[in-house]
Amino acid sequence: MKNVLIISSNYTGHGHKSISEALQEQFNLHKDVNINIIDGFDLGGNMGIRVGKSYGLVTRNAKELWNLAWKISSKNHSVIHEFVELSIKHNFLKLLRRLKPDLILCVHPVFNTPALNILKKYRINIPFVTFVADLISISPLWADKRASCIICPTEEAKEKCMGFGVSEDSIKVMGFPVRSRFTQHISKKEQKQDYSLDKPLQCLIMSGGEGSGDMGLISKILLDNFNCNVCIIAGRNKSLKEKLEKTLSQQYPDRVNILGYVTNIEEYMLTSDIAFTRGSPNVMMEAVACSVPLIITGALPGQEQENPDFAQRNNLGIVCKDTSSLSDIVSELLANNAKALNIIKQSQQRYFDHKSAEKIAQYTLSLINKNMYVYPSEIGRRRKFSRLALKAKIR
């Protein structure tokens, strides 16, 4: 069996987890491959778990603090590397000894360099692959040139990695992987029909797994100005869900459906004519896979800030920087029997590579070699092992 270890995250939004699941589906098609997905923050113990779980609270309520953290991590990444390496080292070595992976695939930027540092110190020469889970605004935390390969979803991400000193030969552009349930309609050749004005516009409003943004205001603008129905997915934001239920459900009975965190988001995307969301790369690409034209109403500072313009440049959606212009934007999309809306849908179908996850899995597996890797025999004796490794390095 080939053992593949995926380092991901369960609580920093839902994107890393979704990417891991998309790749796991493809790895599972190989009978000789065994997959283990771990939350990198779990390796840091209770403190690491608290840090991972704080993501939702910060991104919902303190976006400027998140922006500051992103800038600090981009400019002072060596401090981040040292802290994370120290916090995960023991549990990471213990995990390696137990799983004995033949390849490591990392889909979260925080753990790339710390994991590579530990592997180097203990002379464990496992193939290590990074998948960049951002479209354009790439943190230098993604770009460790010691990785066997860095897989990027876009050419723009590749250019950023090269700007951080990674050789072009070490980078592959393979698109953005999404879970198979978002692409089954493509495989079955069941493309969505163009929208026409003889029926209510089905609107989906969401903002990633954490439910940030002014969904209530967007809903009211749509419901007051258009023949439409609105489905709101508030994600893990329970207080937002309760607030919207008390207001919108009473004001617009039978026209509003308010949900919390759901695991079948593809069903809502596939039955929607248009989606209003922030510039989360995972949400954007899943919507594109389902041929749902996007109106992007915001983005997290830092890694999402360039995503709205990226979508508009590729005609995957429209950017709405101010909700005061939202009604005009929707009206323009619906003019001439929704011509502009349907053109976006066609652009999405041309742009999206529904075999991306398959290609990434195939290429990653090709990097596995037949080497036997030596792990510390006892984690409790890791200090002695480190001294021996240091002595060898001095020689």
MOHU-V364172 format. One record per residue. N is the residue number from 1. SS is DSSP state (a for helix, b for strand, c for the rest). Layout:
# MOHU-V364172
((N SS) (N SS))
This chain:
# MOHU-V364172
((1 c) (2 b) (3 b) (4 b) (5 b) (6 b) (7 b) (8 b) (9 c) (10 c) (11 c) (12 c) (13 c) (14 c) (15 a) (16 a) (17 a) (18 a) (19 a) (20 a) (21 a) (22 a) (23 a) (24 a) (25 a) (26 a) (27 a) (28 c) (29 c) (30 c) (31 c) (32 c) (33 b) (34 b) (35 b) (36 b) (37 b) (38 b) (39 b) (40 a) (41 a) (42 a) (43 a) (44 a) (45 a) (46 a) (47 a) (48 a) (49 a) (50 a) (51 a) (52 a) (53 a) (54 a) (55 a) (56 a) (57 a) (58 a) (59 a) (60 a) (61 a) (62 c) (63 a) (64 a) (65 a) (66 a) (67 a) (68 a) (69 a) (70 a) (71 a) (72 a) (73 a) (74 a) (75 a) (76 c) (77 a) (78 a) (79 a) (80 a) (81 a) (82 a) (83 a) (84 a) (85 a) (86 a) (87 a) (88 a) (89 a) (90 a) (91 a) (92 a) (93 a) (94 a) (95 a) (96 a) (97 a) (98 a) (99 a) (100 c) (101 c) (102 c) (103 b) (104 b) (105 b) (106 b) (107 c) (108 c) (109 a) (110 a) (111 a) (112 a) (113 a) (114 a) (115 a) (116 a) (117 a) (118 a) (119 a) (120 a) (121 a) (122 c) (123 c) (124 c) (125 c) (126 c) (127 b) (128 b) (129 b) (130 b) (131 b) (132 c) (133 c) (134 c) (135 c) (136 c) (137 c) (138 c) (139 c) (140 a) (141 a) (142 a) (143 c) (144 c) (145 c) (146 c) (147 c) (148 c) (149 b) (150 b) (151 b) (152 b) (153 c) (154 c) (155 a) (156 a) (157 a) (158 a) (159 a) (160 a) (161 a) (162 a) (163 a) (164 c) (165 c) (166 c) (167 c) (168 a) (169 a) (170 a) (171 b) (172 b) (173 b) (174 c) (175 c) (176 c) (177 c) (178 c) (179 c) (180 a) (181 a) (182 a) (183 c) (184 a) (185 a) (186 a) (187 a) (188 c) (189 c) (190 c) (191 c) (192 c) (193 c) (194 c) (195 c) (196 c) (197 c) (198 c) (199 c) (200 c) (201 b) (202 b) (203 b) (204 b) (205 b) (206 b) (207 c) (208 c) (209 c) (210 c) (211 c) (212 c) (213 c) (214 c) (215 a) (216 a) (217 a) (218 a) (219 a) (220 a) (221 a) (222 a) (223 a) (224 a) (225 a) (226 c) (227 c) (228 b) (229 b) (230 b) (231 b) (232 b) (233 b) (234 c) (235 c) (236 c) (237 c) (238 a) (239 a) (240 a) (241 a) (242 a) (243 a) (244 a) (245 a) (246 a) (247 a) (248 a) (249 a) (250 a) (251 a) (252 c) (253 c) (254 c) (255 c) (256 b) (257 b) (258 b) (259 b) (260 c) (261 c) (262 c) (263 c) (264 c) (265 a) (266 a) (267 a) (268 a) (269 a) (270 a) (271 c) (272 c) (273 c) (274 b) (275 b) (276 b) (277 b) (278 b) (279 c) (280 c) (281 a) (282 a) (283 a) (284 a) (285 a) (286 a) (287 a) (288 a) (289 a) (290 c) (291 c) (292 c) (293 b) (294 b) (295 b) (296 b) (297 b) (298 b) (299 c) (300 c) (301 c) (302 c) (303 c) (304 c) (305 c) (306 c) (307 a) (308 a) (309 a) (310 a) (311 a) (312 a) (313 a) (314 c) (315 c) (316 c) (317 b) (318 b) (319 b) (320 c) (321 c) (322 c) (323 a) (324 a) (325 a) (326 a) (327 a) (328 a) (329 a) (330 a) (331 a) (332 a) (333 a) (334 a) (335 a) (336 a) (337 a) (338 a) (339 a) (340 a) (341 a) (342 a) (343 a) (344 a) (345 a) (346 a) (347 a) (348 a) (349 a) (350 a) (351 a) (352 c) (353 c) (354 c) (355 c) (356 a) (357 a) (358 a) (359 a) (360 a) (361 a) (362 a) (363 a) (364 a) (365 a) (366 a) (367 c) (368 c) (369 c) (370 c) (371 c) (372 c) (373 c) (374 c) (375 c) (376 c) (377 c) (378 c) (379 a) (380 a) (381 a) (382 a) (383 a) (384 a) (385 a) (386 a) (387 a) (388 a) (389 a) (390 a) (391 a) (392 a) (393 a) (394 a) (395 c))
